[in-house]
Amino acid sequence: MTAQDNCKKNYVADKTLNNDYITKRVLATGPALEVQRATFSNLFTRSFSHAYRDLQLDLPQGQTLDSFLEHSFNDTWSLIQSGKLQLWVEVSRDSSELVVGFMCIQTKDDICYIEQFVVHPDFQRIKIGSNLLKVLEERYHLIWLHTRHINEVAILFYMRHGFIRSDADDDNSVYPIEFPSRSSKTYLLMKKVIS
């Protein structure tokens, strides 16, 4: 049994407590973070390959899912390394090298935008994603994100956590221009206001 299997088994045995995993912000950039690139790349590719395995994505012509995910990860990684995105990770208390999830965010004042949100497929449905979101809910008044219209699992996850769909003409909260915009044909804009 691998360390990853053992940690999952220990956590599943007691779903009411989440003492097996901790969420922390990664402050290192440059060479110190670069040594972990393969870990994050593998987790990113594995998670999104799993999420999109049965879905028909509208990919740029000539791109496979693997090449699309590699390109997406490389773009995200560049933003992390440049300091434009904060990196938050969920790791095992037993082995901080066991990364089971991560999110990349942009912030402006008390507003947050989730650029990427990743949970290892073997660790889904045991509150890893919920723990990552909780960190943001404790720090920000408004959280924005985009998710693909076809990713019903993600949409349901966000809705269970209080996110609502937001339209472009939504005037009850401000979507900062610094945050990315995405095609409404492909992506659904969602938000959560924390009171």
C-alpha positions as a Python dict, from the first residue, in 0.01 Angstrom:
ca = {
    (1, 'M'): (0, 0, 0),
    (2, 'T'): (141, 337, -100),
    (3, 'A'): (157, 635, 135),
    (4, 'Q'): (-117, 795, -73),
    (5, 'D'): (-344, 488, -34),
    (6, 'N'): (-273, 475, 338),
    (7, 'C'): (-358, 844, 388),
    (8, 'K'): (-679, 808, 191),
    (9, 'K'): (-778, 500, 391),
    (10, 'N'): (-712, 681, 720),
    (11, 'Y'): (-920, 979, 614),
    (12, 'V'): (-1214, 781, 475),
    (13, 'A'): (-1236, 592, 803),
    (14, 'D'): (-1343, 914, 978),
    (15, 'K'): (-1506, 1159, 739),
    (16, 'T'): (-1640, 1380, 1018),
    (17, 'L'): (-1294, 1490, 1121),
    (18, 'N'): (-1044, 1640, 887),
    (19, 'N'): (-727, 1609, 1084),
    (20, 'D'): (-537, 1416, 818),
    (21, 'Y'): (-494, 1707, 577),
    (22, 'I'): (-393, 2070, 607),
    (23, 'T'): (-429, 2363, 371),
    (24, 'K'): (-137, 2599, 335),
    (25, 'R'): (-23, 2878, 106),
    (26, 'V'): (294, 2815, -88),
    (27, 'L'): (511, 3124, -65),
    (28, 'A'): (818, 2994, -248),
    (29, 'T'): (868, 3080, -615),
    (30, 'G'): (1154, 3031, -856),
    (31, 'P'): (1387, 2732, -816),
    (32, 'A'): (1243, 2635, -476),
    (33, 'L'): (900, 2583, -632),
    (34, 'E'): (1027, 2453, -966),
    (35, 'V'): (1137, 2125, -804),
    (36, 'Q'): (767, 2052, -739),
    (37, 'R'): (653, 2133, -1092),
    (38, 'A'): (617, 1767, -1194),
    (39, 'T'): (400, 1694, -889),
    (40, 'F'): (161, 1979, -968),
    (41, 'S'): (161, 1905, -1341),
    (42, 'N'): (75, 1540, -1282),
    (43, 'L'): (-202, 1630, -1037),
    (44, 'F'): (-343, 1891, -1275),
    (45, 'T'): (-342, 1656, -1575),
    (46, 'R'): (-480, 1363, -1382),
    (47, 'S'): (-761, 1564, -1225),
    (48, 'F'): (-879, 1732, -1545),
    (49, 'S'): (-838, 1414, -1754),
    (50, 'H'): (-1062, 1243, -1501),
    (51, 'A'): (-1315, 1528, -1498),
    (52, 'Y'): (-1336, 1545, -1878),
    (53, 'R'): (-1305, 1173, -1957),
    (54, 'D'): (-1669, 1136, -2065),
    (55, 'L'): (-1727, 1491, -2189),
    (56, 'Q'): (-1687, 1632, -2536),
    (57, 'L'): (-1465, 1938, -2505),
    (58, 'D'): (-1453, 2199, -2776),
    (59, 'L'): (-1074, 2211, -2812),
    (60, 'P'): (-873, 2426, -3050),
    (61, 'Q'): (-824, 2252, -3384),
    (62, 'G'): (-550, 1993, -3377),
    (63, 'Q'): (-520, 1979, -2997),
    (64, 'T'): (-569, 1663, -2797),
    (65, 'L'): (-691, 1674, -2439),
    (66, 'D'): (-336, 1599, -2321),
    (67, 'S'): (-179, 1880, -2521),
    (68, 'F'): (-456, 2120, -2415),
    (69, 'L'): (-401, 2033, -2047),
    (70, 'E'): (-24, 2064, -2081),
    (71, 'H'): (-62, 2409, -2237),
    (72, 'S'): (-314, 2516, -1968),
    (73, 'F'): (-87, 2396, -1689),
    (74, 'N'): (217, 2572, -1837),
    (75, 'D'): (21, 2900, -1855),
    (76, 'T'): (-92, 2861, -1494),
    (77, 'W'): (257, 2764, -1377),
    (78, 'S'): (405, 3076, -1539),
    (79, 'L'): (154, 3291, -1350),
    (80, 'I'): (237, 3115, -1022),
    (81, 'Q'): (610, 3159, -1077),
    (82, 'S'): (562, 3527, -1162),
    (83, 'G'): (369, 3583, -839),
    (84, 'K'): (47, 3682, -1019),
    (85, 'L'): (-134, 3380, -876),
    (86, 'Q'): (-132, 3260, -517),
    (87, 'L'): (-91, 2885, -476),
    (88, 'W'): (-275, 2707, -196),
    (89, 'V'): (-224, 2334, -143),
    (90, 'E'): (-392, 2061, 53),
    (91, 'V'): (-135, 1815, 185),
    (92, 'S'): (-126, 1513, 412),
    (93, 'R'): (-24, 1582, 771),
    (94, 'D'): (177, 1258, 758),
    (95, 'S'): (370, 1362, 448),
    (96, 'S'): (373, 1721, 331),
    (97, 'E'): (503, 1584, -1),
    (98, 'L'): (163, 1422, -65),
    (99, 'V'): (-30, 1698, -240),
    (100, 'V'): (-395, 1593, -278),
    (101, 'G'): (-531, 1921, -412),
    (102, 'F'): (-447, 2279, -495),
    (103, 'M'): (-599, 2604, -609),
    (104, 'C'): (-454, 2906, -780),
    (105, 'I'): (-616, 3238, -707),
    (106, 'Q'): (-595, 3607, -793),
    (107, 'T'): (-704, 3866, -540),
    (108, 'K'): (-801, 4230, -529),
    (109, 'D'): (-886, 4379, -191),
    (110, 'D'): (-1147, 4145, -37),
    (111, 'I'): (-1235, 3981, -371),
    (112, 'C'): (-1090, 3655, -496),
    (113, 'Y'): (-1093, 3479, -834),
    (114, 'I'): (-1023, 3105, -854),
    (115, 'E'): (-808, 3052, -1163),
    (116, 'Q'): (-756, 2676, -1114),
    (117, 'F'): (-907, 2432, -868),
    (118, 'V'): (-769, 2078, -862),
    (119, 'V'): (-838, 1775, -641),
    (120, 'H'): (-672, 1440, -707),
    (121, 'P'): (-936, 1195, -841),
    (122, 'D'): (-850, 939, -570),
    (123, 'F'): (-916, 1198, -299),
    (124, 'Q'): (-1244, 1342, -418),
    (125, 'R'): (-1559, 1327, -206),
    (126, 'I'): (-1368, 1342, 123),
    (127, 'K'): (-1386, 1719, 174),
    (128, 'I'): (-1048, 1813, 22),
    (129, 'G'): (-1217, 2064, -213),
    (130, 'S'): (-1437, 2191, 69),
    (131, 'N'): (-1127, 2255, 283),
    (132, 'L'): (-964, 2454, 6),
    (133, 'L'): (-1278, 2667, -41),
    (134, 'K'): (-1305, 2725, 332),
    (135, 'V'): (-966, 2899, 331),
    (136, 'L'): (-1101, 3151, 80),
    (137, 'E'): (-1432, 3196, 260),
    (138, 'E'): (-1240, 3293, 574),
    (139, 'R'): (-1038, 3559, 389),
    (140, 'Y'): (-1256, 3711, 117),
    (141, 'H'): (-1598, 3875, 92),
    (142, 'L'): (-1662, 3774, -269),
    (143, 'I'): (-1532, 3475, -466),
    (144, 'W'): (-1556, 3445, -845),
    (145, 'L'): (-1478, 3157, -1079),
    (146, 'H'): (-1547, 3020, -1423),
    (147, 'T'): (-1633, 2657, -1491),
    (148, 'R'): (-1724, 2485, -1814),
    (149, 'H'): (-2097, 2453, -1885),
    (150, 'I'): (-2049, 2083, -1956),
    (151, 'N'): (-1874, 2013, -1624),
    (152, 'E'): (-2190, 1937, -1428),
    (153, 'V'): (-1998, 1774, -1144),
    (154, 'A'): (-1805, 2097, -1080),
    (155, 'I'): (-2118, 2313, -1113),
    (156, 'L'): (-2302, 2099, -857),
    (157, 'F'): (-2001, 2108, -623),
    (158, 'Y'): (-1988, 2488, -634),
    (159, 'M'): (-2365, 2523, -595),
    (160, 'R'): (-2356, 2295, -287),
    (161, 'H'): (-2100, 2538, -146),
    (162, 'G'): (-2321, 2843, -198),
    (163, 'F'): (-2205, 2964, -539),
    (164, 'I'): (-2465, 3100, -777),
    (165, 'R'): (-2460, 3159, -1150),
    (166, 'S'): (-2382, 3515, -1246),
    (167, 'D'): (-2482, 3689, -1565),
    (168, 'A'): (-2278, 3956, -1743),
    (169, 'D'): (-2541, 4216, -1649),
    (170, 'D'): (-2528, 4124, -1281),
    (171, 'D'): (-2499, 4462, -1107),
    (172, 'N'): (-2514, 4365, -742),
    (173, 'S'): (-2142, 4294, -722),
    (174, 'V'): (-1836, 4406, -913),
    (175, 'Y'): (-1630, 4172, -1125),
    (176, 'P'): (-1285, 4335, -1132),
    (177, 'I'): (-1144, 4396, -1477),
    (178, 'E'): (-813, 4243, -1364),
    (179, 'F'): (-974, 3902, -1341),
    (180, 'P'): (-992, 3696, -1661),
    (181, 'S'): (-1297, 3688, -1882),
    (182, 'R'): (-1393, 3374, -2066),
    (183, 'S'): (-1638, 3295, -2343),
    (184, 'S'): (-1993, 3261, -2210),
    (185, 'K'): (-2049, 2996, -2480),
    (186, 'T'): (-1802, 2767, -2305),
    (187, 'Y'): (-1783, 2892, -1947),
    (188, 'L'): (-2028, 2969, -1672),
    (189, 'L'): (-1939, 3260, -1440),
    (190, 'M'): (-2020, 3182, -1077),
    (191, 'K'): (-1985, 3379, -756),
    (192, 'K'): (-2025, 3346, -383),
    (193, 'V'): (-2084, 3639, -150),
    (194, 'I'): (-1967, 3573, 205),
    (195, 'S'): (-2162, 3766, 464),
}
